[in-house]
Amino acid sequence: MADWFEEWFDGDYAELYAHRDTTEARRAVELALRVAPELAAGPVLDLGCGSGRHVEVLRRVNPEAFGMDLSRALLALAPAELRPWLLRGDMRTLPLRPGVLRGICLWFTPFGYFEDAENRALLQHLAGLLRPGGIFLLDYLNAELVARILVPEDTAERHGTRIWSRRTIEGDRLVKRMTLTRLATGEVREALESIQLYQPADLQDLARGAGLRVRSVLGNYSGEPFTSDSPRWIGVFERA
C-alpha cells in the first residue's frame, strides 16, 4: 500500500492549497535571504518543491538554485522554463554528494512525513549534504498552536469541490482526513495527510544532533520572532 504522500500530492492537492501562491513564496524567500544571505549564491536545494514556486523566486537572485519533489503531478504544473531546474526524487535517497550544497530549504512543512526514526535519519542525511557553514532552513508548523486551536471538523467549497475535513491528534501525529466531492458529477475521493508533531525544543535538539547550529527562529514570513502564538516555526541553521 502506498504512503499517503505518494498518493495525495496531485491536482486536487494543488487546487485545495491554491492560496499558497507566488506572493506567499516571494515573502518566504525574501525572509530567507534577509536572515541567510548565503542562499543568494551557490547550489541551494528547495526540497519538496512542488510546482517550484519558491525555486522560481529564488532563482531570480541565485541561478544555481534548484528543486526536487516526489510528485510528478506537481512538477508538471511548474512553468516550462523552470522545469529543467526541477528534479523528481525521494528526499530520503537524494543523488547528491556529501558537502555539495550551499543551502537546503524546506518550505511549508515538508518535514515530518515519516515515523520519528526515519525523520531523524533524514535530517542527519540532509545536514551531511551541506558544506561547512551551509544553511538549513526548516519552515514547519507550530505544534503547540495546532494542538491548542485544532478545528476537529469543517466543510469548504473550492473550484467546484466540497471538502469535508476531519482533524485529530493521534499519539504524536497530526492527522487530517478529507472527503472531496465533485459537485458537478458526485465523484468522491478520500485523502489523508499525516505529520509527526515536533515541539520547538524538539526541533532544535534534532538539528543540534545532526550537527546544525541555530542562527534564528522566526514565527512568520514577516520575520517576527517565534512565540507560542506564531503561525509558523521557521528555523534557520548552519552546518558546524
KALIN-V744052 format. One record per residue. N is the residue number from 1. RES is the residue in one letter. OMEGA is omega in whole degrees, -180 to 180 (none if undefined). BURIAL is b if it has 9 or more other C-alpha atoms within 8 Angstrom, else e. Layout:
n=N res=RES omega=OMEGA burial=BURIAL
n=N res=RES omega=OMEGA burial=BURIAL
This chain:
n=1 res=M omega=-178 burial=e
n=2 res=A omega=173 burial=e
n=3 res=D omega=-176 burial=e
n=4 res=W omega=-176 burial=b
n=5 res=F omega=175 burial=e
n=6 res=E omega=-175 burial=b
n=7 res=E omega=-165 burial=e
n=8 res=W omega=-172 burial=b
n=9 res=F omega=-178 burial=b
n=10 res=D omega=-178 burial=b
n=11 res=G omega=178 burial=e
n=12 res=D omega=177 burial=e
n=13 res=Y omega=-179 burial=b
n=14 res=A omega=178 burial=b
n=15 res=E omega=-177 burial=b
n=16 res=L omega=-178 burial=e
n=17 res=Y omega=-179 burial=e
n=18 res=A omega=178 burial=e
n=19 res=H omega=172 burial=e
n=20 res=R omega=-166 burial=e
n=21 res=D omega=-178 burial=e
n=22 res=T omega=178 burial=e
n=23 res=T omega=177 burial=e
n=24 res=E omega=179 burial=e
n=25 res=A omega=179 burial=b
n=26 res=R omega=179 burial=b
n=27 res=R omega=-179 burial=b
n=28 res=A omega=-179 burial=b
n=29 res=V omega=177 burial=b
n=30 res=E omega=177 burial=e
n=31 res=L omega=-179 burial=b
n=32 res=A omega=-179 burial=b
n=33 res=L omega=177 burial=b
n=34 res=R omega=-175 burial=e
n=35 res=V omega=180 burial=e
n=36 res=A omega=-178 burial=b
n=37 res=P omega=177 burial=e
n=38 res=E omega=-178 burial=b
n=39 res=L omega=-178 burial=b
n=40 res=A omega=-179 burial=b
n=41 res=A omega=177 burial=b
n=42 res=G omega=-179 burial=b
n=43 res=P omega=179 burial=b
n=44 res=V omega=-177 burial=b
n=45 res=L omega=168 burial=b
n=46 res=D omega=-174 burial=b
n=47 res=L omega=-171 burial=b
n=48 res=G omega=-169 burial=b
n=49 res=C omega=-178 burial=b
n=50 res=G omega=-179 burial=b
n=51 res=S omega=171 burial=b
n=52 res=G omega=-175 burial=b
n=53 res=R omega=177 burial=b
n=54 res=H omega=178 burial=b
n=55 res=V omega=-179 burial=b
n=56 res=E omega=179 burial=b
n=57 res=V omega=-176 burial=b
n=58 res=L omega=-178 burial=b
n=59 res=R omega=175 burial=b
n=60 res=R omega=177 burial=e
n=61 res=V omega=-178 burial=e
n=62 res=N omega=-177 burial=b
n=63 res=P omega=177 burial=e
n=64 res=E omega=178 burial=b
n=65 res=A omega=179 burial=b
n=66 res=F omega=-177 burial=b
n=67 res=G omega=176 burial=b
n=68 res=M omega=178 burial=b
n=69 res=D omega=179 burial=b
n=70 res=L omega=-171 burial=b
n=71 res=S omega=174 burial=b
n=72 res=R omega=-176 burial=b
n=73 res=A omega=-180 burial=b
n=74 res=L omega=178 burial=b
n=75 res=L omega=-180 burial=b
n=76 res=A omega=178 burial=e
n=77 res=L omega=-179 burial=e
n=78 res=A omega=175 burial=b
n=79 res=P omega=-175 burial=e
n=80 res=A omega=-177 burial=e
n=81 res=E omega=-180 burial=e
n=82 res=L omega=-171 burial=b
n=83 res=R omega=177 burial=b
n=84 res=P omega=-177 burial=e
n=85 res=W omega=178 burial=e
n=86 res=L omega=-178 burial=b
n=87 res=L omega=175 burial=b
n=88 res=R omega=178 burial=b
n=89 res=G omega=178 burial=b
n=90 res=D omega=-177 burial=e
n=91 res=M omega=-180 burial=b
n=92 res=R omega=-177 burial=e
n=93 res=T omega=-177 burial=e
n=94 res=L omega=-179 burial=e
n=95 res=P omega=-177 burial=e
n=96 res=L omega=179 burial=e
n=97 res=R omega=176 burial=e
n=98 res=P omega=175 burial=e
n=99 res=G omega=-174 burial=b
n=100 res=V omega=-171 burial=b
n=101 res=L omega=173 burial=b
n=102 res=R omega=-179 burial=b
n=103 res=G omega=173 burial=b
n=104 res=I omega=178 burial=b
n=105 res=C omega=174 burial=b
n=106 res=L omega=-178 burial=b
n=107 res=W omega=173 burial=b
n=108 res=F omega=167 burial=e
n=109 res=T omega=171 burial=b
n=110 res=P omega=178 burial=b
n=111 res=F omega=180 burial=b
n=112 res=G omega=-179 burial=b
n=113 res=Y omega=-171 burial=b
n=114 res=F omega=173 burial=e
n=115 res=E omega=-170 burial=e
n=116 res=D omega=-177 burial=e
n=117 res=A omega=-180 burial=e
n=118 res=E omega=175 burial=e
n=119 res=N omega=180 burial=b
n=120 res=R omega=178 burial=b
n=121 res=A omega=178 burial=e
n=122 res=L omega=-179 burial=b
n=123 res=L omega=176 burial=b
n=124 res=Q omega=-179 burial=b
n=125 res=H omega=-178 burial=b
n=126 res=L omega=179 burial=b
n=127 res=A omega=179 burial=b
n=128 res=G omega=178 burial=b
n=129 res=L omega=-177 burial=b
n=130 res=L omega=169 burial=b
n=131 res=R omega=171 burial=b
n=132 res=P omega=-176 burial=e
n=133 res=G omega=179 burial=b
n=134 res=G omega=-173 burial=b
n=135 res=I omega=173 burial=b
n=136 res=F omega=-179 burial=b
n=137 res=L omega=-179 burial=b
n=138 res=L omega=178 burial=b
n=139 res=D omega=-170 burial=b
n=140 res=Y omega=177 burial=b
n=141 res=L omega=175 burial=b
n=142 res=N omega=-173 burial=b
n=143 res=A omega=-180 burial=b
n=144 res=E omega=180 burial=e
n=145 res=L omega=179 burial=b
n=146 res=V omega=-179 burial=b
n=147 res=A omega=-175 burial=e
n=148 res=R omega=-173 burial=e
n=149 res=I omega=-176 burial=e
n=150 res=L omega=174 burial=e
n=151 res=V omega=-174 burial=e
n=152 res=P omega=-173 burial=e
n=153 res=E omega=171 burial=e
n=154 res=D omega=179 burial=e
n=155 res=T omega=178 burial=e
n=156 res=A omega=175 burial=e
n=157 res=E omega=178 burial=e
n=158 res=R omega=174 burial=b
n=159 res=H omega=177 burial=e
n=160 res=G omega=180 burial=e
n=161 res=T omega=173 burial=b
n=162 res=R omega=-179 burial=b
n=163 res=I omega=175 burial=b
n=164 res=W omega=-175 burial=b
n=165 res=S omega=174 burial=b
n=166 res=R omega=-175 burial=b
n=167 res=R omega=177 burial=b
n=168 res=T omega=169 burial=b
n=169 res=I omega=-175 burial=b
n=170 res=E omega=-174 burial=e
n=171 res=G omega=179 burial=e
n=172 res=D omega=179 burial=e
n=173 res=R omega=170 burial=b
n=174 res=L omega=-176 burial=b
n=175 res=V omega=178 burial=b
n=176 res=K omega=178 burial=b
n=177 res=R omega=-175 burial=b
n=178 res=M omega=170 burial=b
n=179 res=T omega=-179 burial=b
n=180 res=L omega=-179 burial=b
n=181 res=T omega=175 burial=b
n=182 res=R omega=-174 burial=b
n=183 res=L omega=-177 burial=b
n=184 res=A omega=-173 burial=e
n=185 res=T omega=-175 burial=e
n=186 res=G omega=179 burial=e
n=187 res=E omega=-177 burial=e
n=188 res=V omega=176 burial=e
n=189 res=R omega=174 burial=e
n=190 res=E omega=180 burial=e
n=191 res=A omega=-174 burial=b
n=192 res=L omega=167 burial=b
n=193 res=E omega=-179 burial=b
n=194 res=S omega=-174 burial=b
n=195 res=I omega=173 burial=b
n=196 res=Q omega=-180 burial=b
n=197 res=L omega=176 burial=b
n=198 res=Y omega=174 burial=e
n=199 res=Q omega=-178 burial=b
n=200 res=P omega=180 burial=b
n=201 res=A omega=179 burial=e
n=202 res=D omega=-180 burial=e
n=203 res=L omega=179 burial=b
n=204 res=Q omega=177 burial=b
n=205 res=D omega=177 burial=e
n=206 res=L omega=-179 burial=b
n=207 res=A omega=179 burial=b
n=208 res=R omega=179 burial=b
n=209 res=G omega=179 burial=e
n=210 res=A omega=179 burial=b
n=211 res=G omega=-180 burial=b
n=212 res=L omega=177 burial=b
n=213 res=R omega=-175 burial=b
n=214 res=V omega=172 burial=b
n=215 res=R omega=177 burial=e
n=216 res=S omega=175 burial=e
n=217 res=V omega=-173 burial=b
n=218 res=L omega=-174 burial=b
n=219 res=G omega=178 burial=b
n=220 res=N omega=-177 burial=b
n=221 res=Y omega=173 burial=b
n=222 res=S omega=176 burial=e
n=223 res=G omega=178 burial=e
n=224 res=E omega=179 burial=e
n=225 res=P omega=180 burial=e
n=226 res=F omega=171 burial=b
n=227 res=T omega=-180 burial=e
n=228 res=S omega=-180 burial=e
n=229 res=D omega=-178 burial=e
n=230 res=S omega=179 burial=b
n=231 res=P omega=-178 burial=b
n=232 res=R omega=168 burial=b
n=233 res=W omega=-175 burial=b
n=234 res=I omega=180 burial=b
n=235 res=G omega=177 burial=b
n=236 res=V omega=-175 burial=b
n=237 res=F omega=171 burial=b
n=238 res=E omega=-180 burial=b
n=239 res=R omega=-180 burial=b
n=240 res=A omega=none burial=e
